[in-house]
Amino acid sequence: MSMSVGSGKGPKSDINITPYIDILLVLLIIFMVITPIRPLDLDIKVPQAADPSLEGVVDPNVIVVSIGESARIAINNEETTISQLGGKLQEIYSKRANKNMFVSASAKLPYSDVVRVIDIAKGAGVGDIGLLTEEIQ
């Protein structure tokens, strides 16, 4: 009995890729199942349309600081001065859990006047400050 070289009876030297394909298919199925479950959207708050029957009604919990063209300041239509603004806001917000405030200013005012009012409000303990704009017809 003589052995010939390359008779094919020796060990195989190629890689068996069947287990790798099985693992790959299992991973593909897992990712296909998990991907739609993840939330892909952001949570946002969409503004709701105002009820026309409540057009002129002002919520007493909402504080609006108005700045007129001649730098006249009012807190919910109650006139005040820039020097008294900080004290009045501290008095209002010291008793409140809701620390939100809105600023309504004339478009003709310099930007620095509005920033000064916002700075005084932050110093008085106001949390979030929203800017009100005029409605564009």
PAGUBA-174099 format. One record per atom (N, C-alpha, C): atom name; residue number from 0; z, y negated, x. Coordinates in steps of 0.001 Angstrom, whole numbers, plus 500000, padded with zeros to 6 digits. Atoms other than C-alpha are relative to their C-alpha. Layout:
<nodes>
<node atom="CA" seq="NUM" c3="Z" c2="Y" c1="X"/>
...
</nodes>
This chain:
<nodes>
<node atom="N" seq="0" c3="500000" c2="501172" c1="500820"/>
<node atom="CA" seq="0" c3="500000" c2="500000" c1="500000"/>
<node atom="C" seq="0" c3="500000" c2="498766" c1="500863"/>
<node atom="N" seq="1" c3="500081" c2="501235" c1="499244"/>
<node atom="CA" seq="1" c3="498951" c2="496849" c1="501469"/>
<node atom="C" seq="1" c3="500049" c2="498828" c1="499038"/>
<node atom="N" seq="2" c3="499891" c2="501191" c1="500832"/>
<node atom="CA" seq="2" c3="499750" c2="493491" c1="500077"/>
<node atom="C" seq="2" c3="498946" c2="499010" c1="500445"/>
<node atom="N" seq="3" c3="500995" c2="501005" c1="499683"/>
<node atom="CA" seq="3" c3="497019" c2="491015" c1="499883"/>
<node atom="C" seq="3" c3="500595" c2="498623" c1="499731"/>
<node atom="N" seq="4" c3="499505" c2="501349" c1="500138"/>
<node atom="CA" seq="4" c3="497664" c2="487373" c1="500227"/>
<node atom="C" seq="4" c3="499367" c2="499381" c1="498761"/>
<node atom="N" seq="5" c3="500513" c2="500681" c1="501182"/>
<node atom="CA" seq="5" c3="497362" c2="485405" c1="496983"/>
<node atom="C" seq="5" c3="499717" c2="500938" c1="498854"/>
<node atom="N" seq="6" c3="500245" c2="499061" c1="501078"/>
<node atom="CA" seq="6" c3="497549" c2="488379" c1="494674"/>
<node atom="C" seq="6" c3="500575" c2="499526" c1="498671"/>
<node atom="N" seq="7" c3="499474" c2="500548" c1="501240"/>
<node atom="CA" seq="7" c3="499491" c2="486318" c1="492100"/>
<node atom="C" seq="7" c3="501272" c2="500663" c1="499538"/>
<node atom="N" seq="8" c3="498788" c2="499318" c1="500418"/>
<node atom="CA" seq="8" c3="502554" c2="488550" c1="491992"/>
<node atom="C" seq="8" c3="501262" c2="499302" c1="500486"/>
<node atom="N" seq="9" c3="498844" c2="500722" c1="499459"/>
<node atom="CA" seq="9" c3="504855" c2="486053" c1="493745"/>
<node atom="C" seq="9" c3="500557" c2="499038" c1="498958"/>
<node atom="N" seq="10" c3="499405" c2="500958" c1="500937"/>
<node atom="CA" seq="10" c3="507022" c2="483354" c1="492130"/>
<node atom="C" seq="10" c3="499022" c2="498876" c1="499647"/>
<node atom="N" seq="11" c3="500858" c2="501100" c1="500456"/>
<node atom="CA" seq="11" c3="505302" c2="480626" c1="490099"/>
<node atom="C" seq="11" c3="500527" c2="498690" c1="500575"/>
<node atom="N" seq="12" c3="499565" c2="501243" c1="499391"/>
<node atom="CA" seq="12" c3="505385" c2="477237" c1="491706"/>
<node atom="C" seq="12" c3="499727" c2="498780" c1="499110"/>
<node atom="N" seq="13" c3="500251" c2="501161" c1="500871"/>
<node atom="CA" seq="13" c3="504301" c2="475042" c1="488739"/>
<node atom="C" seq="13" c3="501231" c2="499709" c1="499133"/>
<node atom="N" seq="14" c3="498839" c2="500446" c1="500764"/>
<node atom="CA" seq="14" c3="506790" c2="473050" c1="486592"/>
<node atom="C" seq="14" c3="499799" c2="500345" c1="498533"/>
<node atom="N" seq="15" c3="500040" c2="499704" c1="501425"/>
<node atom="CA" seq="15" c3="507602" c2="474207" c1="483085"/>
<node atom="C" seq="15" c3="500402" c2="498722" c1="499256"/>
<node atom="N" seq="16" c3="499728" c2="501290" c1="500651"/>
<node atom="CA" seq="16" c3="507340" c2="470981" c1="481011"/>
<node atom="C" seq="16" c3="500386" c2="500145" c1="498528"/>
<node atom="N" seq="17" c3="499656" c2="499803" c1="501406"/>
<node atom="CA" seq="17" c3="508140" c2="472504" c1="477618"/>
<node atom="C" seq="17" c3="501386" c2="499445" c1="499649"/>
<node atom="N" seq="18" c3="498691" c2="500591" c1="500359"/>
<node atom="CA" seq="18" c3="511891" c2="471578" c1="477694"/>
<node atom="C" seq="18" c3="499973" c2="498459" c1="500009"/>
<node atom="N" seq="19" c3="500088" c2="501458" c1="499941"/>
<node atom="CA" seq="19" c3="510997" c2="467993" c1="478659"/>
<node atom="C" seq="19" c3="499304" c2="499435" c1="498766"/>
<node atom="N" seq="20" c3="500697" c2="500445" c1="501210"/>
<node atom="CA" seq="20" c3="508595" c2="467653" c1="475748"/>
<node atom="C" seq="20" c3="500922" c2="500122" c1="498790"/>
<node atom="N" seq="21" c3="499046" c2="499829" c1="501103"/>
<node atom="CA" seq="21" c3="511261" c2="469026" c1="473377"/>
<node atom="C" seq="21" c3="501031" c2="498865" c1="499990"/>
<node atom="N" seq="22" c3="499018" c2="501094" c1="499913"/>
<node atom="CA" seq="22" c3="513800" c2="466458" c1="474608"/>
<node atom="C" seq="22" c3="499356" c2="498677" c1="499601"/>
<node atom="N" seq="23" c3="500700" c2="501230" c1="500321"/>
<node atom="CA" seq="23" c3="511244" c2="463673" c1="474337"/>
<node atom="C" seq="23" c3="499762" c2="499875" c1="498494"/>
<node atom="N" seq="24" c3="500229" c2="500037" c1="501437"/>
<node atom="CA" seq="24" c3="510398" c2="464583" c1="470738"/>
<node atom="C" seq="24" c3="501311" c2="499771" c1="499236"/>
<node atom="N" seq="25" c3="498709" c2="500220" c1="500641"/>
<node atom="CA" seq="25" c3="514095" c2="464724" c1="469782"/>
<node atom="C" seq="25" c3="500409" c2="498530" c1="500142"/>
<node atom="N" seq="26" c3="499677" c2="501418" c1="499799"/>
<node atom="CA" seq="26" c3="514667" c2="461257" c1="471305"/>
<node atom="C" seq="26" c3="499110" c2="499102" c1="499148"/>
<node atom="N" seq="27" c3="500916" c2="500787" c1="500820"/>
<node atom="CA" seq="27" c3="511595" c2="459894" c1="469517"/>
<node atom="C" seq="27" c3="500438" c2="500017" c1="498537"/>
<node atom="N" seq="28" c3="499538" c2="499900" c1="501392"/>
<node atom="CA" seq="28" c3="512893" c2="461158" c1="466171"/>
<node atom="C" seq="28" c3="501289" c2="499204" c1="499813"/>
<node atom="N" seq="29" c3="498738" c2="500752" c1="500100"/>
<node atom="CA" seq="29" c3="516357" c2="459683" c1="466838"/>
<node atom="C" seq="29" c3="499719" c2="498499" c1="499944"/>
<node atom="N" seq="30" c3="500314" c2="501435" c1="500002"/>
<node atom="CA" seq="30" c3="514901" c2="456245" c1="467655"/>
<node atom="C" seq="30" c3="499268" c2="499575" c1="498737"/>
<node atom="N" seq="31" c3="500703" c2="500332" c1="501245"/>
<node atom="CA" seq="31" c3="512635" c2="456368" c1="464604"/>
<node atom="C" seq="31" c3="500970" c2="499908" c1="498828"/>
<node atom="N" seq="32" c3="499020" c2="500018" c1="501082"/>
<node atom="CA" seq="32" c3="515648" c2="457047" c1="462368"/>
<node atom="C" seq="32" c3="500956" c2="498808" c1="500152"/>
<node atom="N" seq="33" c3="499006" c2="501056" c1="499769"/>
<node atom="CA" seq="33" c3="518012" c2="454499" c1="463972"/>
<node atom="C" seq="33" c3="499393" c2="498606" c1="499870"/>
<node atom="N" seq="34" c3="500596" c2="501337" c1="499977"/>
<node atom="CA" seq="34" c3="515588" c2="451544" c1="464270"/>
<node atom="C" seq="34" c3="500005" c2="499298" c1="498645"/>
<node atom="N" seq="35" c3="499949" c2="500738" c1="501271"/>
<node atom="CA" seq="35" c3="515274" c2="450728" c1="460530"/>
<node atom="C" seq="35" c3="501410" c2="499698" c1="499514"/>
<node atom="N" seq="36" c3="498627" c2="500202" c1="500447"/>
<node atom="CA" seq="36" c3="519060" c2="450907" c1="460101"/>
<node atom="C" seq="36" c3="500578" c2="498709" c1="500580"/>
<node atom="N" seq="37" c3="499455" c2="501209" c1="499367"/>
<node atom="CA" seq="37" c3="519783" c2="448041" c1="462537"/>
<node atom="C" seq="37" c3="499557" c2="498761" c1="499239"/>
<node atom="N" seq="38" c3="500422" c2="501248" c1="500659"/>
<node atom="CA" seq="38" c3="519836" c2="444617" c1="460892"/>
<node atom="C" seq="38" c3="499210" c2="499143" c1="500984"/>
<node atom="N" seq="39" c3="500863" c2="500790" c1="499127"/>
<node atom="CA" seq="39" c3="517007" c2="442555" c1="462345"/>
<node atom="C" seq="39" c3="499940" c2="498543" c1="499570"/>
<node atom="N" seq="40" c3="500085" c2="501368" c1="500494"/>
<node atom="CA" seq="40" c3="517572" c2="439365" c1="460360"/>
<node atom="C" seq="40" c3="501253" c2="499231" c1="500379"/>
<node atom="N" seq="41" c3="498868" c2="500870" c1="499728"/>
<node atom="CA" seq="41" c3="519886" c2="436417" c1="460896"/>
<node atom="C" seq="41" c3="500621" c2="499570" c1="498682"/>
<node atom="N" seq="42" c3="499305" c2="500485" c1="501194"/>
<node atom="CA" seq="42" c3="522521" c2="435351" c1="458392"/>
<node atom="C" seq="42" c3="499850" c2="498486" c1="499937"/>
<node atom="N" seq="43" c3="500162" c2="501436" c1="500178"/>
<node atom="CA" seq="43" c3="521632" c2="431917" c1="457082"/>
<node atom="C" seq="43" c3="500474" c2="499613" c1="498619"/>
<node atom="N" seq="44" c3="499607" c2="500529" c1="501292"/>
<node atom="CA" seq="44" c3="522844" c2="429745" c1="454259"/>
<node atom="C" seq="44" c3="498871" c2="499106" c1="499514"/>
<node atom="N" seq="45" c3="501110" c2="500756" c1="500553"/>
<node atom="CA" seq="45" c3="519999" c2="428490" c1="452138"/>
<node atom="C" seq="45" c3="500546" c2="498992" c1="499004"/>
<node atom="N" seq="46" c3="499503" c2="500981" c1="500965"/>
<node atom="CA" seq="46" c3="520650" c2="425231" c1="450296"/>
<node atom="C" seq="46" c3="499485" c2="500294" c1="498605"/>
<node atom="N" seq="47" c3="500351" c2="499745" c1="501390"/>
<node atom="CA" seq="47" c3="520670" c2="425636" c1="446538"/>
<node atom="C" seq="47" c3="499598" c2="498682" c1="499338"/>
<node atom="N" seq="48" c3="500425" c2="501185" c1="500735"/>
<node atom="CA" seq="48" c3="519002" c2="423228" c1="444147"/>
<node atom="C" seq="48" c3="501184" c2="499437" c1="499221"/>
<node atom="N" seq="49" c3="498887" c2="500642" c1="500702"/>
<node atom="CA" seq="49" c3="521403" c2="420700" c1="442661"/>
<node atom="C" seq="49" c3="499770" c2="500062" c1="498498"/>
<node atom="N" seq="50" c3="500064" c2="499991" c1="501456"/>
<node atom="CA" seq="50" c3="522210" c2="420914" c1="438982"/>
<node atom="C" seq="50" c3="499745" c2="498573" c1="499520"/>
<node atom="N" seq="51" c3="500294" c2="501371" c1="500415"/>
<node atom="CA" seq="51" c3="520576" c2="417855" c1="437346"/>
<node atom="C" seq="51" c3="501060" c2="499381" c1="499100"/>
<node atom="N" seq="52" c3="498965" c2="500550" c1="500884"/>
<node atom="CA" seq="52" c3="523463" c2="417496" c1="434872"/>
<node atom="C" seq="52" c3="501172" c2="499413" c1="500795"/>
<node atom="N" seq="53" c3="498906" c2="500486" c1="499169"/>
<node atom="CA" seq="53" c3="525868" c2="416816" c1="437775"/>
<node atom="C" seq="53" c3="499522" c2="498953" c1="500997"/>
<node atom="N" seq="54" c3="500634" c2="500937" c1="499063"/>
<node atom="CA" seq="54" c3="523700" c2="414121" c1="439389"/>
<node atom="C" seq="54" c3="500945" c2="498906" c1="500482"/>
<node atom="N" seq="55" c3="499164" c2="501119" c1="499610"/>
<node atom="CA" seq="55" c3="526228" c2="411244" c1="439379"/>
<node atom="C" seq="55" c3="501446" c2="500366" c1="500275"/>
<node atom="N" seq="56" c3="498618" c2="499577" c1="499836"/>
<node atom="CA" seq="56" c3="529417" c2="413305" c1="439649"/>
<node atom="C" seq="56" c3="500287" c2="500219" c1="501481"/>
<node atom="N" seq="57" c3="499607" c2="499856" c1="498607"/>
<node atom="CA" seq="57" c3="531186" c2="413068" c1="443033"/>
<node atom="C" seq="57" c3="501215" c2="500915" c1="500064"/>
<node atom="N" seq="58" c3="498885" c2="499075" c1="499818"/>
<node atom="CA" seq="58" c3="533435" c2="415911" c1="444114"/>
<node atom="C" seq="58" c3="501122" c2="499270" c1="500738"/>
<node atom="N" seq="59" c3="498910" c2="500726" c1="499331"/>
<node atom="CA" seq="59" c3="536883" c2="414463" c1="444989"/>
<node atom="C" seq="59" c3="500390" c2="500620" c1="501343"/>
<node atom="N" seq="60" c3="499673" c2="499364" c1="498731"/>
<node atom="CA" seq="60" c3="537222" c2="416959" c1="447839"/>
<node atom="C" seq="60" c3="499038" c2="499611" c1="501114"/>
<node atom="N" seq="61" c3="500996" c2="500385" c1="499013"/>
<node atom="CA" seq="61" c3="534162" c2="415555" c1="449604"/>
<node atom="C" seq="61" c3="500295" c2="498575" c1="500467"/>
<node atom="N" seq="62" c3="499761" c2="501320" c1="499419"/>
<node atom="CA" seq="62" c3="534796" c2="412642" c1="451959"/>
<node atom="C" seq="62" c3="498681" c2="499518" c1="500612"/>
<node atom="N" seq="63" c3="501235" c2="500594" c1="499492"/>
<node atom="CA" seq="63" c3="531766" c2="410418" c1="452597"/>
<node atom="C" seq="63" c3="500335" c2="498632" c1="500574"/>
<node atom="N" seq="64" c3="499829" c2="501297" c1="499357"/>
<node atom="CA" seq="64" c3="531966" c2="407572" c1="455099"/>
<node atom="C" seq="64" c3="498631" c2="499331" c1="499995"/>
<node atom="N" seq="65" c3="501260" c2="500728" c1="500110"/>
<node atom="CA" seq="65" c3="529239" c2="405036" c1="454310"/>
<node atom="C" seq="65" c3="500024" c2="498816" c1="500957"/>
<node atom="N" seq="66" c3="500138" c2="501141" c1="499106"/>
<node atom="CA" seq="66" c3="527997" c2="402508" c1="456847"/>
<node atom="C" seq="66" c3="498809" c2="499198" c1="499511"/>
<node atom="N" seq="67" c3="501059" c2="500849" c1="500533"/>
<node atom="CA" seq="67" c3="526007" c2="399623" c1="455393"/>
<node atom="C" seq="67" c3="499219" c2="499301" c1="501096"/>
<node atom="N" seq="68" c3="500863" c2="500684" c1="499040"/>
<node atom="CA" seq="68" c3="523353" c2="397469" c1="457030"/>
<node atom="C" seq="68" c3="500754" c2="498998" c1="500858"/>
<node atom="N" seq="69" c3="499233" c2="500981" c1="499226"/>
<node atom="CA" seq="69" c3="525855" c2="394826" c1="458108"/>
<node atom="C" seq="69" c3="501243" c2="500643" c1="500621"/>
<node atom="N" seq="70" c3="498913" c2="499215" c1="499390"/>
<node atom="CA" seq="70" c3="528125" c2="397564" c1="459578"/>
<node atom="C" seq="70" c3="501269" c2="499978" c1="499150"/>
<node atom="N" seq="71" c3="498856" c2="499876" c1="500908"/>
<node atom="CA" seq="71" c3="530384" c2="397512" c1="456496"/>
<node atom="C" seq="71" c3="500277" c2="501481" c1="499793"/>
<node atom="N" seq="72" c3="499614" c2="498588" c1="500067"/>
<node atom="CA" seq="72" c3="532305" c2="400780" c1="456320"/>
<node atom="C" seq="72" c3="500798" c2="500234" c1="498727"/>
<node atom="N" seq="73" c3="499268" c2="499616" c1="501208"/>
<node atom="CA" seq="73" c3="533553" c2="402527" c1="453184"/>
<node atom="C" seq="73" c3="500272" c2="501496" c1="500037"/>
<node atom="N" seq="74" c3="499644" c2="498581" c1="500145"/>
<node atom="CA" seq="74" c3="535383" c2="405816" c1="452641"/>
<node atom="C" seq="74" c3="499994" c2="500285" c1="498513"/>
<node atom="N" seq="75" c3="500179" c2="499710" c1="501428"/>
<node atom="CA" seq="75" c3="534246" c2="407187" c1="449260"/>
<node atom="C" seq="75" c3="500003" c2="498710" c1="499176"/>
<node atom="N" seq="76" c3="500193" c2="501299" c1="500661"/>
<node atom="CA" seq="76" c3="533232" c2="403650" c1="448167"/>
<node atom="C" seq="76" c3="501217" c2="499087" c1="500066"/>
<node atom="N" seq="77" c3="498836" c2="500872" c1="499791"/>
<node atom="CA" seq="77" c3="536602" c2="402182" c1="449256"/>
<node atom="C" seq="77" c3="499815" c2="499316" c1="501358"/>
<node atom="N" seq="78" c3="500324" c2="500742" c1="498778"/>
<node atom="CA" seq="78" c3="535878" c2="399454" c1="451816"/>
<node atom="C" seq="78" c3="501161" c2="500004" c1="500989"/>
<node atom="N" seq="79" c3="499031" c2="500035" c1="498914"/>
<node atom="CA" seq="79" c3="537646" c2="399480" c1="455174"/>
<node atom="C" seq="79" c3="499328" c2="499359" c1="501208"/>
<node atom="N" seq="80" c3="500559" c2="500560" c1="498769"/>
<node atom="CA" seq="80" c3="537185" c2="398089" c1="458669"/>
<node atom="C" seq="80" c3="499976" c2="501081" c1="501065"/>
<node atom="N" seq="81" c3="500116" c2="499018" c1="498925"/>
<node atom="CA" seq="81" c3="536315" c2="399870" c1="461881"/>
<node atom="C" seq="81" c3="501358" c2="500238" c1="500662"/>
<node atom="N" seq="82" c3="498678" c2="499838" c1="499373"/>
<node atom="CA" seq="82" c3="539852" c2="399260" c1="463216"/>
<node atom="C" seq="82" c3="500945" c2="500829" c1="499120"/>
<node atom="N" seq="83" c3="499143" c2="499244" c1="500911"/>
<node atom="CA" seq="83" c3="541476" c2="400820" c1="460117"/>
<node atom="C" seq="83" c3="499463" c2="501399" c1="499709"/>
<node atom="N" seq="84" c3="500650" c2="498734" c1="500344"/>
<node atom="CA" seq="84" c3="539047" c2="403749" c1="459872"/>
<node atom="C" seq="84" c3="500755" c2="501207" c1="500543"/>
<node atom="N" seq="85" c3="499308" c2="498859" c1="499386"/>
<node atom="CA" seq="85" c3="540883" c2="406051" c1="462306"/>
<node atom="C" seq="85" c3="501297" c2="500338" c1="499293"/>
<node atom="N" seq="86" c3="498718" c2="499761" c1="500675"/>
<node atom="CA" seq="86" c3="544266" c2="405614" c1="460620"/>
<node atom="C" seq="86" c3="499821" c2="500569" c1="498610"/>
<node atom="N" seq="87" c3="500228" c2="499496" c1="501363"/>
<node atom="CA" seq="87" c3="542886" c2="406149" c1="457128"/>
<node atom="C" seq="87" c3="499492" c2="501439" c1="500024"/>
<node atom="N" seq="88" c3="500506" c2="498625" c1="499918"/>
<node atom="CA" seq="88" c3="540994" c2="409271" c1="458181"/>
<node atom="C" seq="88" c3="501110" c2="500961" c1="500419"/>
<node atom="N" seq="89" c3="498870" c2="499147" c1="499615"/>
<node atom="CA" seq="89" c3="544105" c2="410666" c1="459903"/>
<node atom="C" seq="89" c3="500900" c2="500266" c1="498804"/>
<node atom="N" seq="90" c3="499159" c2="499848" c1="501187"/>
<node atom="CA" seq="90" c3="546087" c2="410061" c1="456723"/>
<node atom="C" seq="90" c3="499364" c2="500959" c1="499002"/>
<node atom="N" seq="91" c3="500696" c2="499134" c1="500964"/>
<node atom="CA" seq="91" c3="543446" c2="411776" c1="454567"/>
<node atom="C" seq="91" c3="499981" c2="501442" c1="500482"/>
<node atom="N" seq="92" c3="500215" c2="498641" c1="499504"/>
<node atom="CA" seq="92" c3="542854" c2="414795" c1="456818"/>
<node atom="C" seq="92" c3="501272" c2="500692" c1="500469"/>
<node atom="N" seq="93" c3="498760" c2="499334" c1="499592"/>
<node atom="CA" seq="93" c3="546481" c2="415451" c1="457801"/>
<node atom="C" seq="93" c3="500513" c2="500943" c1="498916"/>
<node atom="N" seq="94" c3="499513" c2="499179" c1="501113"/>
<node atom="CA" seq="94" c3="547119" c2="416951" c1="454341"/>
<node atom="C" seq="94" c3="498960" c2="501005" c1="499509"/>
<node atom="N" seq="95" c3="501100" c2="499185" c1="500520"/>
<node atom="CA" seq="95" c3="543800" c2="418778" c1="453910"/>
<node atom="C" seq="95" c3="499745" c2="501228" c1="500862"/>
<node atom="N" seq="96" c3="500433" c2="498809" c1="499281"/>
<node atom="CA" seq="96" c3="542731" c2="422285" c1="454825"/>
<node atom="C" seq="96" c3="498514" c2="499893" c1="500339"/>
<node atom="N" seq="97" c3="501428" c2="500191" c1="499791"/>
<node atom="CA" seq="97" c3="539056" c2="421349" c1="454478"/>
<node atom="C" seq="97" c3="499805" c2="498752" c1="500852"/>
<node atom="N" seq="98" c3="500120" c2="501117" c1="499053"/>
<node atom="CA" seq="98" c3="538275" c2="419158" c1="457502"/>
<node atom="C" seq="98" c3="498562" c2="499504" c1="500125"/>
<node atom="N" seq="99" c3="501395" c2="500420" c1="499954"/>
<node atom="CA" seq="99" c3="534620" c2="418423" c1="456642"/>
<node atom="C" seq="99" c3="499861" c2="498559" c1="499531"/>
<node atom="N" seq="100" c3="500271" c2="501381" c1="500366"/>
<node atom="CA" seq="100" c3="533212" c2="414906" c1="456373"/>
<node atom="C" seq="100" c3="498496" c2="499763" c1="500087"/>
<node atom="N" seq="101" c3="501403" c2="500368" c1="499971"/>
<node atom="CA" seq="101" c3="529818" c2="413371" c1="455685"/>
<node atom="C" seq="101" c3="499878" c2="498528" c1="500344"/>
<node atom="N" seq="102" c3="500260" c2="501384" c1="499625"/>
<node atom="CA" seq="102" c3="528388" c2="410174" c1="457147"/>
<node atom="C" seq="102" c3="498661" c2="499604" c1="499397"/>
<node atom="N" seq="103" c3="501219" c2="500553" c1="500579"/>
<node atom="CA" seq="103" c3="525844" c2="408133" c1="455220"/>
<node atom="C" seq="103" c3="499811" c2="498613" c1="500596"/>
<node atom="N" seq="104" c3="500223" c2="501270" c1="499314"/>
<node atom="CA" seq="104" c3="524347" c2="405287" c1="457232"/>
<node atom="C" seq="104" c3="498619" c2="499458" c1="499665"/>
<node atom="N" seq="105" c3="501275" c2="500657" c1="500219"/>
<node atom="CA" seq="105" c3="521581" c2="402788" c1="456745"/>
<node atom="C" seq="105" c3="499072" c2="500313" c1="501178"/>
<node atom="N" seq="106" c3="500971" c2="499698" c1="498950"/>
<node atom="CA" seq="106" c3="518399" c2="403548" c1="458684"/>
<node atom="C" seq="106" c3="499794" c2="498816" c1="500935"/>
<node atom="N" seq="107" c3="500202" c2="501204" c1="499181"/>
<node atom="CA" seq="107" c3="518388" c2="399975" c1="460025"/>
<node atom="C" seq="107" c3="501125" c2="499784" c1="501007"/>
<node atom="N" seq="108" c3="498876" c2="500154" c1="499081"/>
<node atom="CA" seq="108" c3="521691" c2="400405" c1="461884"/>
<node atom="C" seq="108" c3="499650" c2="500530" c1="501381"/>
<node atom="N" seq="109" c3="500165" c2="499403" c1="498663"/>
<node atom="CA" seq="109" c3="521766" c2="400937" c1="465640"/>
<node atom="C" seq="109" c3="500728" c2="501348" c1="500061"/>
<node atom="N" seq="110" c3="499449" c2="498658" c1="499847"/>
<node atom="CA" seq="110" c3="522515" c2="404503" c1="466659"/>
<node atom="C" seq="110" c3="501446" c2="499948" c1="500489"/>
<node atom="N" seq="111" c3="498653" c2="500085" c1="499420"/>
<node atom="CA" seq="111" c3="525638" c2="403374" c1="468547"/>
<node atom="C" seq="111" c3="501072" c2="499779" c1="498937"/>
<node atom="N" seq="112" c3="499012" c2="500215" c1="501064"/>
<node atom="CA" seq="112" c3="527367" c2="402239" c1="465319"/>
<node atom="C" seq="112" c3="500371" c2="501313" c1="499321"/>
<node atom="N" seq="113" c3="499754" c2="498702" c1="500644"/>
<node atom="CA" seq="113" c3="526994" c2="405691" c1="463779"/>
<node atom="C" seq="113" c3="500799" c2="500903" c1="500945"/>
<node atom="N" seq="114" c3="499286" c2="499173" c1="499026"/>
<node atom="CA" seq="114" c3="528151" c2="407395" c1="466981"/>
<node atom="C" seq="114" c3="501453" c2="499555" c1="500115"/>
<node atom="N" seq="115" c3="498627" c2="500504" c1="499927"/>
<node atom="CA" seq="115" c3="531242" c2="405156" c1="467090"/>
<node atom="C" seq="115" c3="500819" c2="500518" c1="498818"/>
<node atom="N" seq="116" c3="499289" c2="499487" c1="501181"/>
<node atom="CA" seq="116" c3="532193" c2="406196" c1="463530"/>
<node atom="C" seq="116" c3="500265" c2="501497" c1="500150"/>
<node atom="N" seq="117" c3="499818" c2="498556" c1="499790"/>
<node atom="CA" seq="117" c3="531662" c2="409881" c1="464390"/>
<node atom="C" seq="117" c3="501092" c2="500246" c1="501039"/>
<node atom="N" seq="118" c3="498987" c2="499857" c1="498958"/>
<node atom="CA" seq="118" c3="533785" c2="409471" c1="467536"/>
<node atom="C" seq="118" c3="501400" c2="499722" c1="499454"/>
<node atom="N" seq="119" c3="498701" c2="500320" c1="500612"/>
<node atom="CA" seq="119" c3="536614" c2="407841" c1="465559"/>
<node atom="C" seq="119" c3="500435" c2="501136" c1="499073"/>
<node atom="N" seq="120" c3="499678" c2="498906" c1="500925"/>
<node atom="CA" seq="120" c3="536421" c2="410627" c1="462955"/>
<node atom="C" seq="120" c3="500462" c2="501246" c1="500764"/>
<node atom="N" seq="121" c3="499580" c2="498841" c1="499198"/>
<node atom="CA" seq="121" c3="536634" c2="413361" c1="465615"/>
<node atom="C" seq="121" c3="501399" c2="499779" c1="500572"/>
<node atom="N" seq="122" c3="498674" c2="500320" c1="499483"/>
<node atom="CA" seq="122" c3="539633" c2="411592" c1="467121"/>
<node atom="C" seq="122" c3="501077" c2="500059" c1="498932"/>
<node atom="N" seq="123" c3="499037" c2="499956" c1="501106"/>
<node atom="CA" seq="123" c3="541276" c2="411518" c1="463681"/>
<node atom="C" seq="123" c3="500241" c2="501421" c1="499496"/>
<node atom="N" seq="124" c3="499746" c2="498614" c1="500389"/>
<node atom="CA" seq="124" c3="541076" c2="415313" c1="463361"/>
<node atom="C" seq="124" c3="498987" c2="500589" c1="499040"/>
<node atom="N" seq="125" c3="501040" c2="499463" c1="500877"/>
<node atom="CA" seq="125" c3="537879" c2="415792" c1="461357"/>
<node atom="C" seq="125" c3="499317" c2="501151" c1="500721"/>
<node atom="N" seq="126" c3="500657" c2="498827" c1="499409"/>
<node atom="CA" seq="126" c3="536252" c2="419190" c1="461933"/>
<node atom="C" seq="126" c3="498498" c2="499827" c1="500081"/>
<node atom="N" seq="127" c3="501461" c2="500080" c1="500035"/>
<node atom="CA" seq="127" c3="532601" c2="419358" c1="460942"/>
<node atom="C" seq="127" c3="499572" c2="498694" c1="499352"/>
<node atom="N" seq="128" c3="500523" c2="501251" c1="500535"/>
<node atom="CA" seq="128" c3="530613" c2="416188" c1="460331"/>
<node atom="C" seq="128" c3="498528" c2="500208" c1="499685"/>
<node atom="N" seq="129" c3="501396" c2="499891" c1="500424"/>
<node atom="CA" seq="129" c3="527384" c2="416222" c1="458338"/>
<node atom="C" seq="129" c3="499410" c2="498611" c1="499828"/>
<node atom="N" seq="130" c3="500692" c2="501278" c1="500165"/>
<node atom="CA" seq="130" c3="524822" c2="413435" c1="458289"/>
<node atom="C" seq="130" c3="499160" c2="500057" c1="498740"/>
<node atom="N" seq="131" c3="500784" c2="500085" c1="501229"/>
<node atom="CA" seq="131" c3="523374" c2="412431" c1="454916"/>
<node atom="C" seq="131" c3="498788" c2="499127" c1="500252"/>
<node atom="N" seq="132" c3="501223" c2="500779" c1="499844"/>
<node atom="CA" seq="132" c3="519811" c2="411202" c1="454813"/>
<node atom="C" seq="132" c3="499541" c2="499504" c1="498641"/>
<node atom="N" seq="133" c3="500562" c2="500506" c1="501224"/>
<node atom="CA" seq="133" c3="517979" c2="409172" c1="452262"/>
<node atom="C" seq="133" c3="498898" c2="500937" c1="499522"/>
<node atom="N" seq="134" c3="501051" c2="499152" c1="500543"/>
<node atom="CA" seq="134" c3="515706" c2="411104" c1="449938"/>
<node atom="C" seq="134" c3="498647" c2="499365" c1="500216"/>
<node atom="N" seq="135" c3="501350" c2="500503" c1="499805"/>
<node atom="CA" seq="135" c3="512053" c2="410759" c1="450804"/>
<node atom="C" seq="135" c3="499205" c2="500311" c1="498746"/>
<node atom="N" seq="136" c3="500747" c2="499810" c1="501249"/>
<node atom="CA" seq="136" c3="509958" c2="410238" c1="447699"/>
<node atom="C" seq="136" c3="498613" c2="500554" c1="500302"/>
</nodes>
